[in-house]
Amino acid sequence: MSVAKFHITGTFDGAGGVKEGTVEIDRATGMFRVRPKHSRTAYELPLKDVATLVCRQHMYAVVREEKKARQG
């Protein structure tokens, strides 16, 4: 299986603002890896954990919007 690579920008580790980086998705191992440009550190999680984080963030955002609509 292949490894999908994407070049992105973001505030990956919170140090130094917006940076460029690379996201790799390894289909064979089911791993999601982020490596900020000029960094020796790569952050890695199983894809199932990434999916869980995305779903939770979305659910929290929906709850915040509903709460804001009720208050305002």
mmCIF file as Biopython writes it, N, C-alpha, C and O atoms, coordinates in Angstrom:
data_model
#
loop_
_atom_site.group_PDB
_atom_site.id
_atom_site.type_symbol
_atom_site.label_atom_id
_atom_site.label_alt_id
_atom_site.label_comp_id
_atom_site.label_asym_id
_atom_site.label_entity_id
_atom_site.label_seq_id
_atom_site.pdbx_PDB_ins_code
_atom_site.Cartn_x
_atom_site.Cartn_y
_atom_site.Cartn_z
_atom_site.occupancy
_atom_site.B_iso_or_equiv
_atom_site.auth_seq_id
_atom_site.auth_asym_id
_atom_site.pdbx_PDB_model_num
ATOM 1   N N  . MET A ? 1  ? 0.849   -1.184 0.000  1.0 0.0 1  A 1 
ATOM 2   C CA . MET A ? 1  ? 0.000   0.000  0.000  1.0 0.0 1  A 1 
ATOM 3   C C  . MET A ? 1  ? 0.887   1.238  0.000  1.0 0.0 1  A 1 
ATOM 4   O O  . MET A ? 1  ? 2.087   1.168  0.270  1.0 0.0 1  A 1 
ATOM 5   N N  . SER A ? 2  ? 0.270   2.362  -0.307 1.0 0.0 2  A 1 
ATOM 6   C CA . SER A ? 2  ? 1.048   3.584  -0.481 1.0 0.0 2  A 1 
ATOM 7   C C  . SER A ? 2  ? 0.945   4.506  0.725  1.0 0.0 2  A 1 
ATOM 8   O O  . SER A ? 2  ? 0.124   4.316  1.622  1.0 0.0 2  A 1 
ATOM 9   N N  . VAL A ? 3  ? 1.803   5.502  0.707  1.0 0.0 3  A 1 
ATOM 10  C CA . VAL A ? 3  ? 1.780   6.556  1.707  1.0 0.0 3  A 1 
ATOM 11  C C  . VAL A ? 3  ? 1.332   7.829  1.003  1.0 0.0 3  A 1 
ATOM 12  O O  . VAL A ? 3  ? 1.946   8.247  0.022  1.0 0.0 3  A 1 
ATOM 13  N N  . ALA A ? 4  ? 0.264   8.446  1.501  1.0 0.0 4  A 1 
ATOM 14  C CA . ALA A ? 4  ? -0.224  9.701  0.939  1.0 0.0 4  A 1 
ATOM 15  C C  . ALA A ? 4  ? 0.456   10.847 1.678  1.0 0.0 4  A 1 
ATOM 16  O O  . ALA A ? 4  ? 0.497   10.862 2.909  1.0 0.0 4  A 1 
ATOM 17  N N  . LYS A ? 5  ? 1.000   11.822 0.910  1.0 0.0 5  A 1 
ATOM 18  C CA . LYS A ? 5  ? 1.695   12.967 1.506  1.0 0.0 5  A 1 
ATOM 19  C C  . LYS A ? 5  ? 1.006   14.259 1.100  1.0 0.0 5  A 1 
ATOM 20  O O  . LYS A ? 5  ? 0.594   14.429 -0.047 1.0 0.0 5  A 1 
ATOM 21  N N  . PHE A ? 6  ? 0.888   15.170 2.065  1.0 0.0 6  A 1 
ATOM 22  C CA . PHE A ? 6  ? 0.270   16.468 1.831  1.0 0.0 6  A 1 
ATOM 23  C C  . PHE A ? 6  ? 1.134   17.550 2.464  1.0 0.0 6  A 1 
ATOM 24  O O  . PHE A ? 6  ? 1.623   17.380 3.581  1.0 0.0 6  A 1 
ATOM 25  N N  . HIS A ? 7  ? 1.324   18.658 1.761  1.0 0.0 7  A 1 
ATOM 26  C CA . HIS A ? 7  ? 2.042   19.804 2.316  1.0 0.0 7  A 1 
ATOM 27  C C  . HIS A ? 7  ? 1.004   20.780 2.855  1.0 0.0 7  A 1 
ATOM 28  O O  . HIS A ? 7  ? 0.063   21.153 2.155  1.0 0.0 7  A 1 
ATOM 29  N N  . ILE A ? 8  ? 1.189   21.190 4.117  1.0 0.0 8  A 1 
ATOM 30  C CA . ILE A ? 8  ? 0.199   22.016 4.797  1.0 0.0 8  A 1 
ATOM 31  C C  . ILE A ? 8  ? 0.882   23.137 5.567  1.0 0.0 8  A 1 
ATOM 32  O O  . ILE A ? 8  ? 2.105   23.154 5.702  1.0 0.0 8  A 1 
ATOM 33  N N  . THR A ? 9  ? 0.081   24.075 6.070  1.0 0.0 9  A 1 
ATOM 34  C CA . THR A ? 9  ? 0.553   25.095 6.995  1.0 0.0 9  A 1 
ATOM 35  C C  . THR A ? 9  ? -0.362  25.073 8.213  1.0 0.0 9  A 1 
ATOM 36  O O  . THR A ? 9  ? -1.555  24.789 8.104  1.0 0.0 9  A 1 
ATOM 37  N N  . GLY A ? 10 ? 0.210   25.376 9.371  1.0 0.0 10 A 1 
ATOM 38  C CA . GLY A ? 10 ? -0.585  25.382 10.591 1.0 0.0 10 A 1 
ATOM 39  C C  . GLY A ? 10 ? 0.267   25.702 11.802 1.0 0.0 10 A 1 
ATOM 40  O O  . GLY A ? 10 ? 1.482   25.870 11.693 1.0 0.0 10 A 1 
ATOM 41  N N  . THR A ? 11 ? -0.374  25.785 12.953 1.0 0.0 11 A 1 
ATOM 42  C CA . THR A ? 11 ? 0.320   26.018 14.221 1.0 0.0 11 A 1 
ATOM 43  C C  . THR A ? 11 ? 0.446   24.667 14.909 1.0 0.0 11 A 1 
ATOM 44  O O  . THR A ? 11 ? -0.306  24.358 15.833 1.0 0.0 11 A 1 
ATOM 45  N N  . PHE A ? 12 ? 1.380   23.884 14.463 1.0 0.0 12 A 1 
ATOM 46  C CA . PHE A ? 12 ? 1.477   22.484 14.855 1.0 0.0 12 A 1 
ATOM 47  C C  . PHE A ? 12 ? 1.751   22.282 16.338 1.0 0.0 12 A 1 
ATOM 48  O O  . PHE A ? 12 ? 0.968   21.626 17.024 1.0 0.0 12 A 1 
ATOM 49  N N  . ASP A ? 13 ? 2.835   22.827 16.836 1.0 0.0 13 A 1 
ATOM 50  C CA . ASP A ? 13 ? 3.197   22.591 18.233 1.0 0.0 13 A 1 
ATOM 51  C C  . ASP A ? 13 ? 3.023   23.830 19.102 1.0 0.0 13 A 1 
ATOM 52  O O  . ASP A ? 13 ? 3.404   23.820 20.273 1.0 0.0 13 A 1 
ATOM 53  N N  . GLY A ? 14 ? 2.457   24.889 18.547 1.0 0.0 14 A 1 
ATOM 54  C CA . GLY A ? 14 ? 2.197   26.095 19.324 1.0 0.0 14 A 1 
ATOM 55  C C  . GLY A ? 14 ? 3.417   26.949 19.566 1.0 0.0 14 A 1 
ATOM 56  O O  . GLY A ? 14 ? 3.328   27.953 20.272 1.0 0.0 14 A 1 
ATOM 57  N N  . ALA A ? 15 ? 4.554   26.585 19.003 1.0 0.0 15 A 1 
ATOM 58  C CA . ALA A ? 15 ? 5.784   27.351 19.204 1.0 0.0 15 A 1 
ATOM 59  C C  . ALA A ? 15 ? 6.148   28.069 17.902 1.0 0.0 15 A 1 
ATOM 60  O O  . ALA A ? 15 ? 6.491   27.425 16.911 1.0 0.0 15 A 1 
ATOM 61  N N  . GLY A ? 16 ? 6.075   29.378 17.908 1.0 0.0 16 A 1 
ATOM 62  C CA . GLY A ? 16 ? 6.538   30.129 16.750 1.0 0.0 16 A 1 
ATOM 63  C C  . GLY A ? 16 ? 5.499   30.429 15.697 1.0 0.0 16 A 1 
ATOM 64  O O  . GLY A ? 16 ? 5.862   30.847 14.597 1.0 0.0 16 A 1 
ATOM 65  N N  . GLY A ? 17 ? 4.238   30.239 15.974 1.0 0.0 17 A 1 
ATOM 66  C CA . GLY A ? 17 ? 3.194   30.611 15.037 1.0 0.0 17 A 1 
ATOM 67  C C  . GLY A ? 17 ? 3.005   29.635 13.893 1.0 0.0 17 A 1 
ATOM 68  O O  . GLY A ? 17 ? 3.248   28.436 14.030 1.0 0.0 17 A 1 
ATOM 69  N N  . VAL A ? 18 ? 2.568   30.170 12.762 1.0 0.0 18 A 1 
ATOM 70  C CA . VAL A ? 18 ? 2.235   29.344 11.603 1.0 0.0 18 A 1 
ATOM 71  C C  . VAL A ? 18 ? 3.506   28.855 10.920 1.0 0.0 18 A 1 
ATOM 72  O O  . VAL A ? 18 ? 4.430   29.629 10.668 1.0 0.0 18 A 1 
ATOM 73  N N  . LYS A ? 19 ? 3.537   27.552 10.624 1.0 0.0 19 A 1 
ATOM 74  C CA . LYS A ? 19 ? 4.679   26.931 9.955  1.0 0.0 19 A 1 
ATOM 75  C C  . LYS A ? 19 ? 4.182   26.048 8.818  1.0 0.0 19 A 1 
ATOM 76  O O  . LYS A ? 19 ? 3.002   25.707 8.748  1.0 0.0 19 A 1 
ATOM 77  N N  . GLU A ? 20 ? 5.093   25.689 7.941  1.0 0.0 20 A 1 
ATOM 78  C CA . GLU A ? 20 ? 4.804   24.687 6.921  1.0 0.0 20 A 1 
ATOM 79  C C  . GLU A ? 20 ? 5.125   23.318 7.492  1.0 0.0 20 A 1 
ATOM 80  O O  . GLU A ? 20 ? 5.901   23.191 8.439  1.0 0.0 20 A 1 
ATOM 81  N N  . GLY A ? 21 ? 4.524   22.306 6.911  1.0 0.0 21 A 1 
ATOM 82  C CA . GLY A ? 21 ? 4.791   20.954 7.372  1.0 0.0 21 A 1 
ATOM 83  C C  . GLY A ? 21 ? 4.277   19.934 6.380  1.0 0.0 21 A 1 
ATOM 84  O O  . GLY A ? 21 ? 3.762   20.275 5.315  1.0 0.0 21 A 1 
ATOM 85  N N  . THR A ? 22 ? 4.426   18.682 6.750  1.0 0.0 22 A 1 
ATOM 86  C CA . THR A ? 22 ? 3.991   17.576 5.912  1.0 0.0 22 A 1 
ATOM 87  C C  . THR A ? 22 ? 3.115   16.640 6.735  1.0 0.0 22 A 1 
ATOM 88  O O  . THR A ? 22 ? 3.422   16.325 7.885  1.0 0.0 22 A 1 
ATOM 89  N N  . VAL A ? 23 ? 2.025   16.206 6.123  1.0 0.0 23 A 1 
ATOM 90  C CA . VAL A ? 23 ? 1.170   15.181 6.705  1.0 0.0 23 A 1 
ATOM 91  C C  . VAL A ? 23 ? 1.340   13.927 5.858  1.0 0.0 23 A 1 
ATOM 92  O O  . VAL A ? 23 ? 1.280   13.986 4.630  1.0 0.0 23 A 1 
ATOM 93  N N  . GLU A ? 24 ? 1.550   12.804 6.512  1.0 0.0 24 A 1 
ATOM 94  C CA . GLU A ? 24 ? 1.653   11.523 5.821  1.0 0.0 24 A 1 
ATOM 95  C C  . GLU A ? 24 ? 0.617   10.575 6.402  1.0 0.0 24 A 1 
ATOM 96  O O  . GLU A ? 24 ? 0.449   10.483 7.618  1.0 0.0 24 A 1 
ATOM 97  N N  . ILE A ? 25 ? -0.068  9.880  5.522  1.0 0.0 25 A 1 
ATOM 98  C CA . ILE A ? 25 ? -1.018  8.855  5.936  1.0 0.0 25 A 1 
ATOM 99  C C  . ILE A ? 25 ? -0.527  7.535  5.354  1.0 0.0 25 A 1 
ATOM 100 O O  . ILE A ? 25 ? -0.516  7.334  4.140  1.0 0.0 25 A 1 
ATOM 101 N N  . ASP A ? 26 ? -0.124  6.649  6.246  1.0 0.0 26 A 1 
ATOM 102 C CA . ASP A ? 26 ? 0.380   5.342  5.826  1.0 0.0 26 A 1 
ATOM 103 C C  . ASP A ? 26 ? -0.777  4.347  5.861  1.0 0.0 26 A 1 
ATOM 104 O O  . ASP A ? 26 ? -1.251  3.962  6.930  1.0 0.0 26 A 1 
ATOM 105 N N  . ARG A ? 27 ? -1.215  3.947  4.698  1.0 0.0 27 A 1 
ATOM 106 C CA . ARG A ? 27 ? -2.379  3.068  4.604  1.0 0.0 27 A 1 
ATOM 107 C C  . ARG A ? 27 ? -2.080  1.668  5.118  1.0 0.0 27 A 1 
ATOM 108 O O  . ARG A ? 27 ? -2.972  0.998  5.640  1.0 0.0 27 A 1 
ATOM 109 N N  . ALA A ? 28 ? -0.858  1.224  4.981  1.0 0.0 28 A 1 
ATOM 110 C CA . ALA A ? 28 ? -0.511  -0.138 5.402  1.0 0.0 28 A 1 
ATOM 111 C C  . ALA A ? 28 ? -0.561  -0.286 6.917  1.0 0.0 28 A 1 
ATOM 112 O O  . ALA A ? 28 ? -1.054  -1.289 7.433  1.0 0.0 28 A 1 
ATOM 113 N N  . THR A ? 29 ? -0.048  0.721  7.631  1.0 0.0 29 A 1 
ATOM 114 C CA . THR A ? 29 ? -0.006  0.635  9.087  1.0 0.0 29 A 1 
ATOM 115 C C  . THR A ? 29 ? -1.161  1.373  9.759  1.0 0.0 29 A 1 
ATOM 116 O O  . THR A ? 29 ? -1.389  1.202  10.957 1.0 0.0 29 A 1 
ATOM 117 N N  . GLY A ? 30 ? -1.898  2.198  8.994  1.0 0.0 30 A 1 
ATOM 118 C CA . GLY A ? 30 ? -3.007  2.957  9.570  1.0 0.0 30 A 1 
ATOM 119 C C  . GLY A ? 30 ? -2.528  4.077  10.468 1.0 0.0 30 A 1 
ATOM 120 O O  . GLY A ? 30 ? -3.192  4.413  11.448 1.0 0.0 30 A 1 
ATOM 121 N N  . MET A ? 31 ? -1.366  4.671  10.143 1.0 0.0 31 A 1 
ATOM 122 C CA . MET A ? 31 ? -0.800  5.741  10.965 1.0 0.0 31 A 1 
ATOM 123 C C  . MET A ? 31 ? -0.921  7.091  10.265 1.0 0.0 31 A 1 
ATOM 124 O O  . MET A ? 31 ? -0.840  7.180  9.040  1.0 0.0 31 A 1 
ATOM 125 N N  . PHE A ? 32 ? -1.113  8.133  11.056 1.0 0.0 32 A 1 
ATOM 126 C CA . PHE A ? 32 ? -1.198  9.521  10.619 1.0 0.0 32 A 1 
ATOM 127 C C  . PHE A ? 32 ? -0.005  10.238 11.234 1.0 0.0 32 A 1 
ATOM 128 O O  . PHE A ? 32 ? 0.161   10.215 12.453 1.0 0.0 32 A 1 
ATOM 129 N N  . ARG A ? 33 ? 0.830   10.875 10.417 1.0 0.0 33 A 1 
ATOM 130 C CA . ARG A ? 33 ? 2.075   11.484 10.901 1.0 0.0 33 A 1 
ATOM 131 C C  . ARG A ? 33 ? 2.154   12.934 10.427 1.0 0.0 33 A 1 
ATOM 132 O O  . ARG A ? 33 ? 1.888   13.224 9.260  1.0 0.0 33 A 1 
ATOM 133 N N  . VAL A ? 34 ? 2.515   13.837 11.324 1.0 0.0 34 A 1 
ATOM 134 C CA . VAL A ? 34 ? 2.719   15.252 11.004 1.0 0.0 34 A 1 
ATOM 135 C C  . VAL A ? 34 ? 4.147   15.625 11.365 1.0 0.0 34 A 1 
ATOM 136 O O  . VAL A ? 34 ? 4.616   15.342 12.468 1.0 0.0 34 A 1 
ATOM 137 N N  . ARG A ? 35 ? 4.840   16.270 10.413 1.0 0.0 35 A 1 
ATOM 138 C CA . ARG A ? 35 ? 6.197   16.723 10.680 1.0 0.0 35 A 1 
ATOM 139 C C  . ARG A ? 35 ? 6.320   18.171 10.237 1.0 0.0 35 A 1 
ATOM 140 O O  . ARG A ? 35 ? 6.286   18.468 9.043  1.0 0.0 35 A 1 
ATOM 141 N N  . PRO A ? 36 ? 6.465   19.095 11.229 1.0 0.0 36 A 1 
ATOM 142 C CA . PRO A ? 36 ? 6.694   20.492 10.873 1.0 0.0 36 A 1 
ATOM 143 C C  . PRO A ? 36 ? 8.014   20.638 10.118 1.0 0.0 36 A 1 
ATOM 144 O O  . PRO A ? 36 ? 8.981   19.931 10.400 1.0 0.0 36 A 1 
ATOM 145 N N  . LYS A ? 37 ? 8.043   21.555 9.162  1.0 0.0 37 A 1 
ATOM 146 C CA . LYS A ? 37 ? 9.252   21.783 8.371  1.0 0.0 37 A 1 
ATOM 147 C C  . LYS A ? 37 ? 10.376  22.247 9.290  1.0 0.0 37 A 1 
ATOM 148 O O  . LYS A ? 37 ? 10.139  23.012 10.225 1.0 0.0 37 A 1 
ATOM 149 N N  . HIS A ? 38 ? 11.577  21.796 9.034  1.0 0.0 38 A 1 
ATOM 150 C CA . HIS A ? 38 ? 12.783  22.103 9.807  1.0 0.0 38 A 1 
ATOM 151 C C  . HIS A ? 38 ? 12.720  21.558 11.234 1.0 0.0 38 A 1 
ATOM 152 O O  . HIS A ? 38 ? 13.391  22.075 12.127 1.0 0.0 38 A 1 
ATOM 153 N N  . SER A ? 39 ? 11.933  20.539 11.443 1.0 0.0 39 A 1 
ATOM 154 C CA . SER A ? 39 ? 11.819  19.928 12.766 1.0 0.0 39 A 1 
ATOM 155 C C  . SER A ? 39 ? 12.265  18.478 12.688 1.0 0.0 39 A 1 
ATOM 156 O O  . SER A ? 39 ? 12.012  17.790 11.699 1.0 0.0 39 A 1 
ATOM 157 N N  . ARG A ? 40 ? 12.921  18.029 13.724 1.0 0.0 40 A 1 
ATOM 158 C CA . ARG A ? 40 ? 13.328  16.622 13.791 1.0 0.0 40 A 1 
ATOM 159 C C  . ARG A ? 40 ? 12.220  15.744 14.348 1.0 0.0 40 A 1 
ATOM 160 O O  . ARG A ? 40 ? 12.257  14.520 14.224 1.0 0.0 40 A 1 
ATOM 161 N N  . THR A ? 41 ? 11.238  16.384 14.961 1.0 0.0 41 A 1 
ATOM 162 C CA . THR A ? 41 ? 10.162  15.654 15.612 1.0 0.0 41 A 1 
ATOM 163 C C  . THR A ? 41 ? 9.018   15.404 14.639 1.0 0.0 41 A 1 
ATOM 164 O O  . THR A ? 41 ? 8.611   16.304 13.905 1.0 0.0 41 A 1 
ATOM 165 N N  . ALA A ? 42 ? 8.508   14.195 14.634 1.0 0.0 42 A 1 
ATOM 166 C CA . ALA A ? 42 ? 7.303   13.845 13.887 1.0 0.0 42 A 1 
ATOM 167 C C  . ALA A ? 42 ? 6.258   13.386 14.894 1.0 0.0 42 A 1 
ATOM 168 O O  . ALA A ? 42 ? 6.548   12.569 15.767 1.0 0.0 42 A 1 
ATOM 169 N N  . TYR A ? 43 ? 5.057   13.905 14.774 1.0 0.0 43 A 1 
ATOM 170 C CA . TYR A ? 43 ? 3.964   13.540 15.663 1.0 0.0 43 A 1 
ATOM 171 C C  . TYR A ? 43 ? 3.129   12.481 14.959 1.0 0.0 43 A 1 
ATOM 172 O O  . TYR A ? 43 ? 2.753   12.648 13.799 1.0 0.0 43 A 1 
ATOM 173 N N  . GLU A ? 44 ? 2.842   11.393 15.661 1.0 0.0 44 A 1 
ATOM 174 C CA . GLU A ? 44 ? 2.217   10.241 15.020 1.0 0.0 44 A 1 
ATOM 175 C C  . GLU A ? 44 ? 1.078   9.700  15.874 1.0 0.0 44 A 1 
ATOM 176 O O  . GLU A ? 44 ? 1.201   9.578  17.093 1.0 0.0 44 A 1 
ATOM 177 N N  . LEU A ? 45 ? -0.036  9.377  15.210 1.0 0.0 45 A 1 
ATOM 178 C CA . LEU A ? 45 ? -1.197  8.779  15.866 1.0 0.0 45 A 1 
ATOM 179 C C  . LEU A ? 45 ? -1.820  7.748  14.933 1.0 0.0 45 A 1 
ATOM 180 O O  . LEU A ? 45 ? -1.697  7.858  13.713 1.0 0.0 45 A 1 
ATOM 181 N N  . PRO A ? 46 ? -2.481  6.757  15.495 1.0 0.0 46 A 1 
ATOM 182 C CA . PRO A ? 46 ? -3.264  5.867  14.643 1.0 0.0 46 A 1 
ATOM 183 C C  . PRO A ? 46 ? -4.423  6.638  14.010 1.0 0.0 46 A 1 
ATOM 184 O O  . PRO A ? 46 ? -4.979  7.542  14.634 1.0 0.0 46 A 1 
ATOM 185 N N  . LEU A ? 47 ? -4.784  6.291  12.794 1.0 0.0 47 A 1 
ATOM 186 C CA . LEU A ? 47 ? -5.874  6.980  12.101 1.0 0.0 47 A 1 
ATOM 187 C C  . LEU A ? 47 ? -7.184  6.937  12.884 1.0 0.0 47 A 1 
ATOM 188 O O  . LEU A ? 47 ? -7.968  7.885  12.832 1.0 0.0 47 A 1 
ATOM 189 N N  . LYS A ? 48 ? -7.424  5.848  13.606 1.0 0.0 48 A 1 
ATOM 190 C CA . LYS A ? 48 ? -8.669  5.764  14.380 1.0 0.0 48 A 1 
ATOM 191 C C  . LYS A ? 48 ? -8.718  6.841  15.458 1.0 0.0 48 A 1 
ATOM 192 O O  . LYS A ? 48 ? -9.792  7.361  15.760 1.0 0.0 48 A 1 
ATOM 193 N N  . ASP A ? 49 ? -7.571  7.184  16.043 1.0 0.0 49 A 1 
ATOM 194 C CA . ASP A ? 49 ? -7.534  8.241  17.052 1.0 0.0 49 A 1 
ATOM 195 C C  . ASP A ? 49 ? -7.742  9.615  16.419 1.0 0.0 49 A 1 
ATOM 196 O O  . ASP A ? 49 ? -8.386  10.483 17.009 1.0 0.0 49 A 1 
ATOM 197 N N  . VAL A ? 50 ? -7.201  9.810  15.226 1.0 0.0 50 A 1 
ATOM 198 C CA . VAL A ? 50 ? -7.407  11.070 14.507 1.0 0.0 50 A 1 
ATOM 199 C C  . VAL A ? 50 ? -8.889  11.243 14.192 1.0 0.0 50 A 1 
ATOM 200 O O  . VAL A ? 50 ? -9.437  12.332 14.364 1.0 0.0 50 A 1 
ATOM 201 N N  . ALA A ? 51 ? -9.538  10.180 13.735 1.0 0.0 51 A 1 
ATOM 202 C CA . ALA A ? 51 ? -10.963 10.237 13.437 1.0 0.0 51 A 1 
ATOM 203 C C  . ALA A ? 51 ? -11.773 10.579 14.687 1.0 0.0 51 A 1 
ATOM 204 O O  . ALA A ? 51 ? -12.719 11.364 14.621 1.0 0.0 51 A 1 
ATOM 205 N N  . THR A ? 52 ? -11.404 9.992  15.820 1.0 0.0 52 A 1 
ATOM 206 C CA . THR A ? 52 ? -12.085 10.287 17.082 1.0 0.0 52 A 1 
ATOM 207 C C  . THR A ? 52 ? -11.918 11.755 17.457 1.0 0.0 52 A 1 
ATOM 208 O O  . THR A ? 52 ? -12.879 12.400 17.876 1.0 0.0 52 A 1 
ATOM 209 N N  . LEU A ? 53 ? -10.702 12.292 17.310 1.0 0.0 53 A 1 
ATOM 210 C CA . LEU A ? 53 ? -10.458 13.700 17.624 1.0 0.0 53 A 1 
ATOM 211 C C  . LEU A ? 53 ? -11.281 14.633 16.741 1.0 0.0 53 A 1 
ATOM 212 O O  . LEU A ? 53 ? -11.831 15.624 17.221 1.0 0.0 53 A 1 
ATOM 213 N N  . VAL A ? 54 ? -11.363 14.317 15.461 1.0 0.0 54 A 1 
ATOM 214 C CA . VAL A ? 54 ? -12.135 15.141 14.529 1.0 0.0 54 A 1 
ATOM 215 C C  . VAL A ? 54 ? -13.611 15.131 14.910 1.0 0.0 54 A 1 
ATOM 216 O O  . VAL A ? 54 ? -14.253 16.181 14.939 1.0 0.0 54 A 1 
ATOM 217 N N  . CYS A ? 55 ? -14.145 13.962 15.199 1.0 0.0 55 A 1 
ATOM 218 C CA . CYS A ? 55 ? -15.555 13.858 15.572 1.0 0.0 55 A 1 
ATOM 219 C C  . CYS A ? 55 ? -15.849 14.617 16.863 1.0 0.0 55 A 1 
ATOM 220 O O  . CYS A ? 55 ? -16.858 15.316 16.955 1.0 0.0 55 A 1 
ATOM 221 N N  . ARG A ? 56 ? -14.990 14.486 17.840 1.0 0.0 56 A 1 
ATOM 222 C CA . ARG A ? 56 ? -15.198 15.200 19.109 1.0 0.0 56 A 1 
ATOM 223 C C  . ARG A ? 56 ? -15.143 16.700 18.919 1.0 0.0 56 A 1 
ATOM 224 O O  . ARG A ? 56 ? -15.977 17.422 19.465 1.0 0.0 56 A 1 
ATOM 225 N N  . GLN A ? 57 ? -14.163 17.187 18.146 1.0 0.0 57 A 1 
ATOM 226 C CA . GLN A ? 57 ? -14.057 18.626 17.894 1.0 0.0 57 A 1 
ATOM 227 C C  . GLN A ? 57 ? -15.329 19.140 17.233 1.0 0.0 57 A 1 
ATOM 228 O O  . GLN A ? 57 ? -15.829 20.210 17.582 1.0 0.0 57 A 1 
ATOM 229 N N  . HIS A ? 58 ? -15.848 18.378 16.280 1.0 0.0 58 A 1 
ATOM 230 C CA . HIS A ? 58 ? -17.067 18.786 15.590 1.0 0.0 58 A 1 
ATOM 231 C C  . HIS A ? 58 ? -18.255 18.807 16.552 1.0 0.0 58 A 1 
ATOM 232 O O  . HIS A ? 58 ? -19.042 19.753 16.543 1.0 0.0 58 A 1 
ATOM 233 N N  . MET A ? 59 ? -18.387 17.776 17.377 1.0 0.0 59 A 1 
ATOM 234 C CA . MET A ? 59 ? -19.492 17.725 18.333 1.0 0.0 59 A 1 
ATOM 235 C C  . MET A ? 59 ? -19.417 18.885 19.316 1.0 0.0 59 A 1 
ATOM 236 O O  . MET A ? 59 ? -20.440 19.495 19.628 1.0 0.0 59 A 1 
ATOM 237 N N  . TYR A ? 60 ? -18.215 19.202 19.812 1.0 0.0 60 A 1 
ATOM 238 C CA . TYR A ? 60 ? -18.059 20.324 20.730 1.0 0.0 60 A 1 
ATOM 239 C C  . TYR A ? 60 ? -18.434 21.636 20.050 1.0 0.0 60 A 1 
ATOM 240 O O  . TYR A ? 60 ? -19.055 22.496 20.674 1.0 0.0 60 A 1 
ATOM 241 N N  . ALA A ? 61 ? -18.066 21.800 18.783 1.0 0.0 61 A 1 
ATOM 242 C CA . ALA A ? 61 ? -18.398 23.020 18.048 1.0 0.0 61 A 1 
ATOM 243 C C  . ALA A ? 61 ? -19.913 23.154 17.884 1.0 0.0 61 A 1 
ATOM 244 O O  . ALA A ? 61 ? -20.460 24.249 18.016 1.0 0.0 61 A 1 
ATOM 245 N N  . VAL A ? 62 ? -20.579 22.055 17.600 1.0 0.0 62 A 1 
ATOM 246 C CA . VAL A ? 62 ? -22.039 22.088 17.457 1.0 0.0 62 A 1 
ATOM 247 C C  . VAL A ? 62 ? -22.689 22.473 18.775 1.0 0.0 62 A 1 
ATOM 248 O O  . VAL A ? 62 ? -23.607 23.293 18.795 1.0 0.0 62 A 1 
ATOM 249 N N  . VAL A ? 63 ? -22.229 21.897 19.870 1.0 0.0 63 A 1 
ATOM 250 C CA . VAL A ? 63 ? -22.788 22.220 21.191 1.0 0.0 63 A 1 
ATOM 251 C C  . VAL A ? 63 ? -22.558 23.692 21.518 1.0 0.0 63 A 1 
ATOM 252 O O  . VAL A ? 63 ? -23.456 24.355 22.037 1.0 0.0 63 A 1 
ATOM 253 N N  . ARG A ? 64 ? -21.351 24.218 21.219 1.0 0.0 64 A 1 
ATOM 254 C CA . ARG A ? 64 ? -21.080 25.642 21.474 1.0 0.0 64 A 1 
ATOM 255 C C  . ARG A ? 64 ? -22.021 26.537 20.670 1.0 0.0 64 A 1 
ATOM 256 O O  . ARG A ? 64 ? -22.537 27.522 21.197 1.0 0.0 64 A 1 
ATOM 257 N N  . GLU A ? 65 ? -22.246 26.204 19.409 1.0 0.0 65 A 1 
ATOM 258 C CA . GLU A ? 65 ? -23.140 27.003 18.568 1.0 0.0 65 A 1 
ATOM 259 C C  . GLU A ? 65 ? -24.575 26.956 19.095 1.0 0.0 65 A 1 
ATOM 260 O O  . GLU A ? 65 ? -25.265 27.975 19.118 1.0 0.0 65 A 1 
ATOM 261 N N  . GLU A ? 66 ? -25.018 25.781 19.513 1.0 0.0 66 A 1 
ATOM 262 C CA . GLU A ? 66 ? -26.371 25.662 20.053 1.0 0.0 66 A 1 
ATOM 263 C C  . GLU A ? 66 ? -26.513 26.464 21.337 1.0 0.0 66 A 1 
ATOM 264 O O  . GLU A ? 66 ? -27.535 27.115 21.555 1.0 0.0 66 A 1 
ATOM 265 N N  . LYS A ? 67 ? -25.503 26.419 22.180 1.0 0.0 67 A 1 
ATOM 266 C CA . LYS A ? 67 ? -25.520 27.169 23.426 1.0 0.0 67 A 1 
ATOM 267 C C  . LYS A ? 67 ? -25.551 28.670 23.153 1.0 0.0 67 A 1 
ATOM 268 O O  . LYS A ? 67 ? -26.285 29.421 23.796 1.0 0.0 67 A 1 
ATOM 269 N N  . LYS A ? 68 ? -24.733 29.091 22.178 1.0 0.0 68 A 1 
ATOM 270 C CA . LYS A ? 68 ? -24.680 30.509 21.801 1.0 0.0 68 A 1 
ATOM 271 C C  . LYS A ? 68 ? -26.045 30.966 21.255 1.0 0.0 68 A 1 
ATOM 272 O O  . LYS A ? 68 ? -26.489 32.075 21.554 1.0 0.0 68 A 1 
ATOM 273 N N  . ALA A ? 69 ? -26.703 30.123 20.464 1.0 0.0 69 A 1 
ATOM 274 C CA . ALA A ? 69 ? -28.005 30.466 19.891 1.0 0.0 69 A 1 
ATOM 275 C C  . ALA A ? 69 ? -29.062 30.596 20.988 1.0 0.0 69 A 1 
ATOM 276 O O  . ALA A ? 69 ? -29.925 31.471 20.916 1.0 0.0 69 A 1 
ATOM 277 N N  . ARG A ? 70 ? -28.998 29.738 21.993 1.0 0.0 70 A 1 
ATOM 278 C CA . ARG A ? 70 ? -29.964 29.816 23.100 1.0 0.0 70 A 1 
ATOM 279 C C  . ARG A ? 70 ? -29.766 31.067 23.933 1.0 0.0 70 A 1 
ATOM 280 O O  . ARG A ? 70 ? -30.736 31.668 24.395 1.0 0.0 70 A 1 
ATOM 281 N N  . GLN A ? 71 ? -28.497 31.471 24.130 1.0 0.0 71 A 1 
ATOM 282 C CA . GLN A ? 71 ? -28.193 32.631 24.970 1.0 0.0 71 A 1 
ATOM 283 C C  . GLN A ? 71 ? -28.430 33.954 24.256 1.0 0.0 71 A 1 
ATOM 284 O O  . GLN A ? 71 ? -28.781 34.953 24.882 1.0 0.0 71 A 1 
ATOM 285 N N  . GLY A ? 72 ? -28.236 33.953 22.950 1.0 0.0 72 A 1 
ATOM 286 C CA . GLY A ? 72 ? -28.260 35.214 22.211 1.0 0.0 72 A 1 
ATOM 287 C C  . GLY A ? 72 ? -29.509 35.443 21.504 1.0 0.0 72 A 1 
ATOM 288 O O  . GLY A ? 72 ? -29.664 36.469 20.841 1.0 0.0 72 A 1 
#
